[in-house]
Amino acid sequence: MKAILFFSAALAATSAFAHHGWSEYDSSKPLQLSGTIIDSTYGQPHGMLHLKTADKNWTVVLAPPSRMESRGLKKEVMAAGAQAIVYGYPHRTVNNELRAERITIQDKTTELR
């Protein structure tokens, strides 16, 4: 029994370590990006999309799929070629990554946090 508990605790710690923390994003420097969705995923632990703006391609970290779904952001609207406006916080060390707080697609704004 102790071995199972130890293994479970070790697995949980490893999973937490593998997942990024929000402190990696700089909330003191919010950005708003406008561009075209190149592609998107609706997977765990977060949805993602790649956004082409006038000067850069961005990786945008979204909310977990369950939250996006409950707030009305359907997978289908994040299709390649759709226009999107994303407000969020840039990654502190990855110069083309943003954690999204809200996203607007097809005149519908979804709060993600």
N, CA, C and O atoms as a MOPAC input file, in Angstrom:
PM7 MOZYME 1SCF
protein

 N      0.81200 1    -1.19700 1     0.00000 1
 C      0.00000 1     0.00000 1     0.00000 1
 C      0.85400 1     1.25800 1     0.00000 1
 O      0.55000 1     2.21800 1    -0.70700 1
 N      1.94500 1     1.25400 1     0.80900 1
 C      2.82800 1     2.41900 1     0.84600 1
 C      3.46000 1     2.67000 1    -0.50800 1
 O      3.64900 1     3.82000 1    -0.90600 1
 N      3.79000 1     1.59700 1    -1.22200 1
 C      4.39600 1     1.74600 1    -2.54600 1
 C      3.43400 1     2.41900 1    -3.51400 1
 O      3.84300 1     3.25200 1    -4.32300 1
 N      2.16200 1     2.06100 1    -3.43300 1
 C      1.15700 1     2.67700 1    -4.31500 1
 C      1.02200 1     4.16200 1    -4.00300 1
 O      0.97100 1     4.98600 1    -4.91600 1
 N      0.96500 1     4.50800 1    -2.71800 1
 C      0.86900 1     5.91600 1    -2.32900 1
 C      2.09500 1     6.70200 1    -2.77800 1
 O      1.97500 1     7.81700 1    -3.28500 1
 N      3.28200 1     6.11000 1    -2.58800 1
 C      4.50800 1     6.78600 1    -3.00200 1
 C      4.51700 1     7.00000 1    -4.51300 1
 O      4.85100 1     8.08400 1    -4.99100 1
 N      4.14400 1     5.95000 1    -5.26900 1
 C      4.11700 1     6.05900 1    -6.72000 1
 C      3.12000 1     7.12600 1    -7.17200 1
 O      3.41600 1     7.90400 1    -8.07900 1
 N      1.95000 1     7.16700 1    -6.55000 1
 C      0.93200 1     8.16100 1    -6.89800 1
 C      1.42400 1     9.57400 1    -6.63100 1
 O      1.21800 1    10.47100 1    -7.44800 1
 N      2.07400 1     9.77500 1    -5.49300 1
 C      2.59900 1    11.10100 1    -5.15700 1
 C      3.69500 1    11.50900 1    -6.12600 1
 O      3.75700 1    12.66200 1    -6.55100 1
 N      4.56200 1    10.56300 1    -6.47600 1
 C      5.64100 1    10.86200 1    -7.41700 1
 C      5.08600 1    11.20100 1    -8.79300 1
 O      5.58000 1    12.11100 1    -9.45700 1
 N      4.06900 1    10.47900 1    -9.21700 1
 C      3.45300 1    10.74200 1   -10.51400 1
 C      2.79400 1    12.11800 1   -10.53200 1
 O      2.91900 1    12.85100 1   -11.51200 1
 N      2.10600 1    12.46600 1    -9.47300 1
 C      1.45300 1    13.78200 1    -9.39000 1
 C      2.48600 1    14.89500 1    -9.42700 1
 O      2.28100 1    15.90800 1   -10.09600 1
 N      3.58100 1    14.72400 1    -8.72500 1
 C      4.63600 1    15.73500 1    -8.70800 1
 C      5.26300 1    15.89000 1   -10.08800 1
 O      5.54600 1    17.00800 1   -10.52000 1
 N      5.47800 1    14.78600 1   -10.77500 1
 C      6.05500 1    14.83000 1   -12.11500 1
 C      5.11800 1    15.53400 1   -13.07700 1
 O      5.56300 1    16.34100 1   -13.89400 1
 N      3.81500 1    15.24100 1   -12.99400 1
 C      2.83400 1    15.87600 1   -13.86900 1
 C      2.79200 1    17.37600 1   -13.62900 1
 O      2.73400 1    18.15900 1   -14.57800 1
 N      2.82300 1    17.77800 1   -12.36400 1
 C      2.79400 1    19.20400 1   -12.04300 1
 C      4.04300 1    19.89700 1   -12.55700 1
 O      3.97200 1    21.03400 1   -13.02400 1
 N      5.18200 1    19.22900 1   -12.47900 1
 C      6.42400 1    19.82700 1   -12.94400 1
 C      6.40300 1    19.98000 1   -14.45900 1
 O      6.89700 1    20.97700 1   -14.98600 1
 N      5.83300 1    18.99900 1   -15.16900 1
 C      5.81300 1    19.04200 1   -16.62400 1
 C      4.89900 1    20.13600 1   -17.15100 1
 O      5.11300 1    20.63500 1   -18.25600 1
 N      3.88400 1    20.52000 1   -16.38500 1
 C      2.95500 1    21.54200 1   -16.81500 1
 C      3.54200 1    22.91300 1   -16.50800 1
 O      4.13400 1    23.10600 1   -15.44600 1
 N      3.38700 1    23.85700 1   -17.41000 1
 C      3.95600 1    25.18500 1   -17.20200 1
 C      3.16600 1    25.94100 1   -16.14300 1
 O      2.02900 1    25.58500 1   -15.83400 1
 N      3.76300 1    26.96400 1   -15.60100 1
 C      3.09400 1    27.79800 1   -14.62000 1
 C      2.74600 1    29.14100 1   -15.22200 1
 O      3.41300 1    29.60700 1   -16.14500 1
 N      1.70100 1    29.76600 1   -14.70000 1
 C      1.28700 1    31.06300 1   -15.23200 1
 C      2.29700 1    32.15200 1   -14.91800 1
 O      2.28400 1    33.19800 1   -15.56700 1
 N      3.18900 1    31.93600 1   -13.92300 1
 C      4.19100 1    32.95600 1   -13.61300 1
 C      5.17900 1    33.14600 1   -14.75900 1
 O      5.94200 1    34.11200 1   -14.76600 1
 N      5.17100 1    32.23700 1   -15.72000 1
 C      6.04000 1    32.37400 1   -16.89100 1
 C      5.56200 1    33.48400 1   -17.82800 1
 O      6.26500 1    33.86400 1   -18.76400 1
 N      4.35100 1    34.00300 1   -17.56500 1
 C      3.78700 1    35.04600 1   -18.42600 1
 C      3.77500 1    36.37000 1   -17.67700 1
 O      3.49500 1    36.40900 1   -16.47900 1
 N      4.08100 1    37.46100 1   -18.38500 1
 C      4.24100 1    38.77100 1   -17.77000 1
 C      2.93200 1    39.56400 1   -17.83300 1
 O      2.61000 1    40.16600 1   -18.85800 1
 N      2.18100 1    39.55700 1   -16.72300 1
 C      0.88900 1    40.24700 1   -16.69700 1
 C      1.03600 1    41.76400 1   -16.64100 1
 O      0.04000 1    42.48000 1   -16.74900 1
 N      2.25100 1    42.26400 1   -16.47500 1
 C      2.45500 1    43.71500 1   -16.45900 1
 C      2.61100 1    44.28400 1   -17.87000 1
 O      2.67900 1    45.50000 1   -18.04800 1
 N      2.66900 1    43.39600 1   -18.87600 1
 C      2.85100 1    43.85400 1   -20.25700 1
 C      1.79700 1    43.21900 1   -21.18200 1
 O      2.14600 1    42.48400 1   -22.10500 1
 N      0.52600 1    43.50100 1   -20.93400 1
 C     -0.50100 1    42.88000 1   -21.77400 1
 C     -0.37800 1    43.30600 1   -23.23800 1
 O      0.03300 1    44.42300 1   -23.55100 1
 N     -0.74000 1    42.39500 1   -24.10400 1
 C     -0.70900 1    42.64600 1   -25.55200 1
 C     -2.06800 1    42.31900 1   -26.14500 1
 O     -2.80500 1    41.47600 1   -25.63300 1
 N     -2.37600 1    42.99700 1   -27.22400 1
 C     -3.53300 1    42.62200 1   -28.02500 1
 C     -3.02800 1    42.33900 1   -29.43200 1
 O     -2.41000 1    43.19400 1   -30.06600 1
 N     -3.29400 1    41.14600 1   -29.90600 1
 C     -2.84900 1    40.71400 1   -31.22600 1
 C     -4.05400 1    40.57100 1   -32.13900 1
 O     -5.12000 1    40.12500 1   -31.71600 1
 N     -3.87300 1    40.95300 1   -33.39400 1
 C     -4.89700 1    40.74000 1   -34.42200 1
 C     -4.23900 1    39.98500 1   -35.55100 1
 O     -3.14700 1    40.34100 1   -35.99400 1
 N     -4.89800 1    38.94700 1   -36.01400 1
 C     -4.30400 1    38.19600 1   -37.09800 1
 C     -5.18600 1    37.07900 1   -37.59700 1
 O     -6.37600 1    36.99600 1   -37.29300 1
 N     -4.55700 1    36.22800 1   -38.37300 1
 C     -5.23400 1    35.10400 1   -38.99900 1
 C     -4.81100 1    33.80500 1   -38.32400 1
 O     -3.62300 1    33.56300 1   -38.10900 1
 N     -5.78600 1    32.98100 1   -37.99600 1
 C     -5.48300 1    31.68500 1   -37.39200 1
 C     -4.86100 1    30.77900 1   -38.44600 1
 O     -5.43100 1    30.56000 1   -39.51500 1
 N     -3.68600 1    30.26000 1   -38.12300 1
 C     -2.99800 1    29.31800 1   -39.01600 1
 C     -3.51000 1    27.90900 1   -38.74600 1
 O     -3.85800 1    27.17600 1   -39.67200 1
 N     -3.55300 1    27.53700 1   -37.46700 1
 C     -4.13100 1    26.25900 1   -37.04800 1
 C     -4.44600 1    26.33700 1   -35.56300 1
 O     -4.02000 1    27.26600 1   -34.87600 1
 N     -5.19000 1    25.36300 1   -35.07800 1
 C     -5.55500 1    25.36700 1   -33.66600 1
 C     -5.75800 1    23.94400 1   -33.18000 1
 O     -5.99200 1    23.01900 1   -33.95800 1
 N     -5.65700 1    23.80100 1   -31.84600 1
 C     -5.95300 1    22.52000 1   -31.21200 1
 C     -6.90200 1    22.77800 1   -30.04600 1
 O     -6.92300 1    23.86400 1   -29.46600 1
 N     -7.66400 1    21.77900 1   -29.72700 1
 C     -8.65800 1    21.86800 1   -28.66200 1
 C     -8.34300 1    20.77800 1   -27.65300 1
 O     -9.24700 1    20.10100 1   -27.16100 1
 N     -7.03900 1    20.60300 1   -27.33700 1
 C     -6.60800 1    19.49000 1   -26.51200 1
 C     -6.26400 1    19.87600 1   -25.09100 1
 O     -6.31200 1    21.04600 1   -24.71000 1
 N     -5.91300 1    18.85700 1   -24.31200 1
 C     -5.53000 1    19.02800 1   -22.90900 1
 C     -4.02700 1    19.30600 1   -22.81100 1
 O     -3.29800 1    18.83700 1   -23.68500 1
 N     -3.52900 1    20.00500 1   -21.85200 1
 C     -4.31000 1    20.65800 1   -20.80700 1
 C     -4.90200 1    22.00000 1   -21.25400 1
 O     -5.75100 1    22.55800 1   -20.56000 1
 N     -4.46000 1    22.52500 1   -22.41300 1
 C     -4.97100 1    23.79300 1   -22.91700 1
 C     -5.15200 1    23.71600 1   -24.41600 1
 O     -4.43200 1    22.99400 1   -25.10600 1
 N     -6.10800 1    24.45600 1   -24.90900 1
 C     -6.18300 1    24.65600 1   -26.34100 1
 C     -5.03200 1    25.56000 1   -26.76800 1
 O     -4.46900 1    26.30400 1   -25.96500 1
 N     -4.70800 1    25.47700 1   -28.01600 1
 C     -3.62500 1    26.30800 1   -28.55500 1
 C     -4.05200 1    26.78700 1   -29.93500 1
 O     -4.86100 1    26.14600 1   -30.60500 1
 N     -3.50900 1    27.90000 1   -30.34300 1
 C     -3.64500 1    28.28700 1   -31.73600 1
 C     -2.39600 1    29.01200 1   -32.17200 1
 O     -1.68000 1    29.60800 1   -31.36700 1
 N     -2.15600 1    28.94800 1   -33.44500 1
 C     -1.06900 1    29.69700 1   -34.05600 1
 C     -1.70400 1    30.83000 1   -34.83400 1
 O     -2.60400 1    30.62400 1   -35.64700 1
 N     -1.22000 1    32.02300 1   -34.56900 1
 C     -1.80200 1    33.24000 1   -35.12200 1
 C     -0.75100 1    33.98800 1   -35.91700 1
 O      0.34200 1    34.25600 1   -35.41800 1
 N     -1.08000 1    34.32300 1   -37.14600 1
 C     -0.17000 1    35.11100 1   -37.98500 1
 C     -0.60200 1    36.56800 1   -37.91700 1
 O     -1.69500 1    36.92200 1   -38.36000 1
 N      0.26700 1    37.41500 1   -37.35600 1
 C      0.00100 1    38.84800 1   -37.31100 1
 C      0.81600 1    39.51900 1   -38.41200 1
 O      1.47000 1    38.83600 1   -39.20100 1
 N      0.78400 1    40.82600 1   -38.47200 1
 C      1.49700 1    41.55200 1   -39.52900 1
 C      2.99800 1    41.31500 1   -39.47700 1
 O      3.66700 1    41.34400 1   -40.51000 1
 N      3.53500 1    41.08000 1   -38.27500 1
 C      4.98600 1    40.98800 1   -38.17000 1
 C      5.52700 1    39.69400 1   -37.56900 1
 O      6.74300 1    39.52400 1   -37.48200 1
 N      4.64900 1    38.77700 1   -37.15100 1
 C      5.15500 1    37.59500 1   -36.45700 1
 C      4.10800 1    36.48700 1   -36.43000 1
 O      2.90900 1    36.74400 1   -36.53200 1
 N      4.57300 1    35.27100 1   -36.29200 1
 C      3.68600 1    34.13800 1   -36.01100 1
 C      3.73600 1    33.86700 1   -34.51300 1
 O      4.81300 1    33.73300 1   -33.93200 1
 N      2.55900 1    33.78800 1   -33.89400 1
 C      2.45200 1    33.61700 1   -32.44600 1
 C      1.86500 1    32.25700 1   -32.10400 1
 O      1.02700 1    31.72100 1   -32.82900 1
 N      2.32500 1    31.71000 1   -30.97800 1
 C      1.66900 1    30.57600 1   -30.35400 1
 C      0.83500 1    31.13800 1   -29.21000 1
 O      1.36500 1    31.79200 1   -28.31200 1
 N     -0.45400 1    30.88600 1   -29.24300 1
 C     -1.36600 1    31.42300 1   -28.23400 1
 C     -1.88800 1    30.26700 1   -27.38400 1
 O     -2.48600 1    29.32200 1   -27.89900 1
 N     -1.65100 1    30.35800 1   -26.07100 1
 C     -2.11600 1    29.34100 1   -25.12800 1
 C     -3.50800 1    29.74800 1   -24.66700 1
 O     -3.69700 1    30.84000 1   -24.13200 1
 N     -4.47200 1    28.87500 1   -24.87400 1
 C     -5.86400 1    29.15400 1   -24.53700 1
 C     -6.23000 1    28.46900 1   -23.21400 1
 O     -5.34800 1    28.02600 1   -22.47800 1
 N     -7.49700 1    28.38600 1   -22.92400 1
 C     -7.99500 1    27.72300 1   -21.71200 1
 C     -8.15600 1    26.22400 1   -21.97300 1
 O     -8.04800 1    25.77200 1   -23.11300 1
 N     -8.41100 1    25.46300 1   -20.92000 1
 C     -8.73500 1    24.04400 1   -21.11200 1
 C    -10.00000 1    23.91400 1   -21.97100 1
 O    -10.87100 1    24.78200 1   -21.92000 1
 N    -10.10500 1    22.84500 1   -22.75200 1
 C    -11.27400 1    22.66700 1   -23.62800 1
 C    -12.61400 1    22.76000 1   -22.90000 1
 O    -13.56300 1    23.33100 1   -23.43500 1
 N    -12.70600 1    22.20700 1   -21.68900 1
 C    -13.98200 1    22.24800 1   -20.97200 1
 C    -14.41600 1    23.68300 1   -20.68400 1
 O    -15.60200 1    24.00200 1   -20.76900 1
 N    -13.46400 1    24.54500 1   -20.34600 1
 C    -13.79900 1    25.94900 1   -20.06900 1
 C    -14.19400 1    26.67000 1   -21.36200 1
 O    -15.16000 1    27.43200 1   -21.38500 1
 N    -13.43800 1    26.42300 1   -22.43600 1
 C    -13.77800 1    27.06600 1   -23.71400 1
 C    -15.17700 1    26.65500 1   -24.15200 1
 O    -15.96900 1    27.48200 1   -24.60500 1
 N    -15.46700 1    25.37200 1   -24.01100 1
 C    -16.78000 1    24.86100 1   -24.40900 1
 C    -17.88300 1    25.48700 1   -23.54600 1
 O    -18.91600 1    25.90100 1   -24.07100 1
 N    -17.66900 1    25.55700 1   -22.23000 1
 C    -18.70900 1    26.09300 1   -21.34600 1
 C    -18.93500 1    27.58700 1   -21.55100 1
 O    -20.00300 1    28.11000 1   -21.23500 1
 N    -17.92200 1    28.26700 1   -22.08000 1
 C    -18.06600 1    29.70500 1   -22.32700 1
 C    -18.44400 1    30.02300 1   -23.77200 1
 O    -18.52400 1    31.18600 1   -24.16700 1
 N    -18.67000 1    28.98300 1   -24.53800 1
 C    -19.19900 1    29.17400 1   -25.88400 1
 C    -18.18600 1    29.29400 1   -26.99600 1
 O    -18.55100 1    29.62700 1   -28.12400 1
 N    -16.92200 1    29.03200 1   -26.71300 1
 C    -15.91000 1    29.06300 1   -27.77100 1
 C    -15.80500 1    27.66400 1   -28.37100 1
 O    -15.13700 1    26.78800 1   -27.82100 1
 N    -16.45700 1    27.47200 1   -29.47800 1
 C    -16.49400 1    26.16900 1   -30.12500 1
 C    -15.24100 1    25.95400 1   -30.97600 1
 O    -14.65900 1    26.89800 1   -31.51000 1
 N    -14.85600 1    24.72000 1   -31.08000 1
 C    -13.67700 1    24.34500 1   -31.85800 1
 C    -13.79900 1    24.81700 1   -33.30400 1
 O    -12.81800 1    25.24600 1   -33.91100 1
 N    -14.99800 1    24.73600 1   -33.84300 1
 C    -15.21300 1    25.03800 1   -35.25400 1
 C    -14.89400 1    26.48600 1   -35.62200 1
 O    -14.46800 1    26.74900 1   -36.74700 1
 N    -15.09200 1    27.43600 1   -34.69300 1
 C    -14.85000 1    28.84200 1   -35.03400 1
 C    -13.36500 1    29.16800 1   -35.07000 1
 O    -12.97800 1    30.21400 1   -35.59200 1
 N    -12.52600 1    28.29300 1   -34.52700 1
 C    -11.07400 1    28.53900 1   -34.52600 1
 C    -10.41100 1    27.89000 1   -35.74200 1
 O     -9.25600 1    27.46900 1   -35.67500 1
 N    -11.12800 1    27.81300 1   -36.82300 1
 C    -10.62300 1    27.16600 1   -38.03600 1
 C     -9.53400 1    28.00800 1   -38.69200 1
 O     -9.51800 1    29.23200 1   -38.56200 1
 N     -8.64000 1    27.35000 1   -39.38500 1
 C     -7.59800 1    28.04100 1   -40.14000 1
 C     -8.24100 1    29.03800 1   -41.09400 1
 O     -9.22600 1    28.73600 1   -41.76800 1
 N     -7.66000 1    30.23400 1   -41.13500 1
 C     -8.15400 1    31.28600 1   -42.01200 1
 C     -9.06500 1    32.27500 1   -41.32100 1
 O     -9.30400 1    33.35900 1   -41.85400 1
 N     -9.58700 1    31.93500 1   -40.14300 1
 C    -10.46300 1    32.86300 1   -39.40600 1
 C     -9.63300 1    34.00600 1   -38.82800 1
 O     -8.47000 1    33.82800 1   -38.46600 1
 N    -10.24800 1    35.17200 1   -38.74900 1
 C     -9.60200 1    36.32700 1   -38.13100 1
 C     -9.87000 1    36.29100 1   -36.62800 1
 O    -10.97000 1    35.95500 1   -36.18900 1
 N     -8.84000 1    36.64500 1   -35.84100 1
 C     -8.98700 1    36.61600 1   -34.38200 1
 C     -8.26600 1    37.80100 1   -33.76000 1
 O     -7.24400 1    38.26700 1   -34.26300 1
 N     -8.81900 1    38.26700 1   -32.66700 1
 C     -8.17100 1    39.27400 1   -31.81500 1
 C     -7.98500 1    38.61200 1   -30.46000 1
 O     -8.93500 1    38.09800 1   -29.87000 1
 N     -6.75600 1    38.63200 1   -29.97800 1
 C     -6.43800 1    37.96200 1   -28.71400 1
 C     -5.79500 1    38.97100 1   -27.77100 1
 O     -4.87700 1    39.69700 1   -28.15600 1
 N     -6.28400 1    39.01200 1   -26.53300 1
 C     -5.69600 1    39.84900 1   -25.48800 1
 C     -5.09100 1    38.90600 1   -24.45700 1
 O     -5.73300 1    37.95000 1   -24.02100 1
 N     -3.84300 1    39.18600 1   -24.07200 1
 C     -3.22300 1    38.32000 1   -23.08100 1
 C     -1.84300 1    38.78800 1   -22.68800 1
 O     -1.45900 1    39.93600 1   -22.91400 1
 N     -1.11400 1    37.87500 1   -22.09800 1
 C      0.19000 1    38.19300 1   -21.52300 1
 C      1.30200 1    37.42900 1   -22.23200 1
 O      1.19600 1    36.22200 1   -22.44800 1
 N      2.36900 1    38.14000 1   -22.59200 1
 C      3.47500 1    37.47600 1   -23.28800 1
 C      4.31000 1    36.60000 1   -22.35500 1
 O      4.44200 1    36.86800 1   -21.16100 1
 N      4.85900 1    35.56200 1   -22.93700 1
 C      5.78300 1    34.70500 1   -22.19300 1
 C      7.03900 1    35.51700 1   -21.87100 1
 O      7.47400 1    36.34700 1   -22.66900 1
 N      7.60800 1    35.27100 1   -20.71100 1
 C      8.77800 1    36.05600 1   -20.29200 1
 C     10.03300 1    35.72200 1   -21.09800 1
 O     10.89700 1    36.58200 1   -21.26600 1
 N     10.14700 1    34.49800 1   -21.59600 1
 C     11.37700 1    34.12300 1   -22.30400 1
 C     11.15100 1    33.63900 1   -23.73800 1
 O     12.09500 1    33.61600 1   -24.52800 1
 N      9.94100 1    33.25800 1   -24.08700 1
 C      9.64400 1    32.81900 1   -25.45600 1
 C      8.99500 1    33.99600 1   -26.16500 1
 O      7.87200 1    34.37300 1   -25.83000 1
 N      9.67800 1    34.57900 1   -27.13400 1
 C      9.24400 1    35.86600 1   -27.68200 1
 C      8.03900 1    35.80600 1   -28.60600 1
 O      7.59000 1    36.84800 1   -29.08400 1
 N      7.51100 1    34.64500 1   -28.86900 1
 C      6.32800 1    34.58100 1   -29.74200 1
 C      5.20300 1    33.76000 1   -29.10800 1
 O      4.39700 1    33.15300 1   -29.81300 1
 N      5.15400 1    33.74500 1   -27.77600 1
 C      4.10100 1    32.98800 1   -27.08800 1
 C      3.29500 1    33.92000 1   -26.19800 1
 O      3.85300 1    34.78000 1   -25.51700 1
 N      2.00000 1    33.74600 1   -26.20900 1
 C      1.07800 1    34.57700 1   -25.44100 1
 C      0.07300 1    33.68700 1   -24.72800 1
 O     -0.43200 1    32.72700 1   -25.31000 1
 N     -0.21600 1    33.99700 1   -23.48000 1
 C     -1.29800 1    33.34000 1   -22.73100 1
 C     -2.53900 1    34.19700 1   -22.89100 1
 O     -2.55200 1    35.34900 1   -22.45800 1
 N     -3.56900 1    33.66300 1   -23.49600 1
 C     -4.76300 1    34.44900 1   -23.80800 1
 C     -5.67100 1    34.59300 1   -22.60600 1
 O     -5.94900 1    33.62100 1   -21.90400 1
 N     -6.13000 1    35.80800 1   -22.37100 1
 C     -7.15700 1    36.09500 1   -21.37000 1
 C     -8.53100 1    36.15200 1   -22.01800 1
 O     -9.52700 1    35.73100 1   -21.43000 1
 N     -8.57300 1    36.68200 1   -23.24900 1
 C     -9.83800 1    36.71300 1   -23.99600 1
 C     -9.52900 1    36.64400 1   -25.47400 1
 O     -8.44100 1    36.99900 1   -25.92700 1
 N    -10.52000 1    36.17500 1   -26.21100 1
 C    -10.35000 1    36.03200 1   -27.65500 1
 C    -11.64300 1    36.45800 1   -28.33100 1
 O    -12.73800 1    36.17300 1   -27.84500 1
 N    -11.50100 1    37.14000 1   -29.45100 1
 C    -12.65300 1    37.54900 1   -30.24600 1
 C    -12.51900 1    36.93600 1   -31.63000 1
 O    -11.52800 1    37.14800 1   -32.32800 1
 N    -13.53900 1    36.17000 1   -32.01300 1
 C    -13.60500 1    35.56700 1   -33.33800 1
 C    -15.03000 1    35.76000 1   -33.83500 1
 O    -15.99100 1    35.49700 1   -33.11200 1
 N    -15.15700 1    36.21300 1   -35.05200 1
 C    -16.48000 1    36.43400 1   -35.66100 1
 C    -17.35300 1    37.31600 1   -34.77100 1
 O    -18.51800 1    37.00000 1   -34.53400 1
 N    -16.79800 1    38.41000 1   -34.28500 1
 C    -17.51000 1    39.39600 1   -33.45900 1
 C    -18.01100 1    38.84900 1   -32.12300 1
 O    -18.83100 1    39.49100 1   -31.46800 1
 N    -17.53600 1    37.68700 1   -31.71400 1
 C    -17.90800 1    37.13500 1   -30.40800 1
 C    -16.67000 1    37.07500 1   -29.52300 1
 O    -15.67100 1    36.44800 1   -29.87500 1
 N    -16.74700 1    37.73600 1   -28.36600 1
 C    -15.63500 1    37.75400 1   -27.42100 1
 C    -15.88300 1    36.71100 1   -26.33400 1
 O    -16.97500 1    36.62200 1   -25.77400 1
 N    -14.85300 1    35.93000 1   -26.05200 1
 C    -14.92900 1    34.90000 1   -25.02200 1
 C    -13.85600 1    35.17400 1   -23.98100 1
 O    -12.67100 1    35.26500 1   -24.30200 1
 N    -14.28600 1    35.30500 1   -22.72500 1
 C    -13.35200 1    35.43700 1   -21.60300 1
 C    -12.85700 1    34.03700 1   -21.26200 1
 O    -13.65300 1    33.12400 1   -21.04500 1
 N    -11.55200 1    33.87600 1   -21.21800 1
 C    -10.98200 1    32.54600 1   -21.01700 1
 C    -10.53400 1    32.27700 1   -19.58800 1
 O    -10.29100 1    31.12200 1   -19.24000 1
 N    -10.41800 1    33.29400 1   -18.75200 1
 C     -9.93700 1    33.07600 1   -17.37300 1
 C    -11.02200 1    33.35600 1   -16.37300 1
 O    -10.80000 1    33.22600 1   -15.16900 1

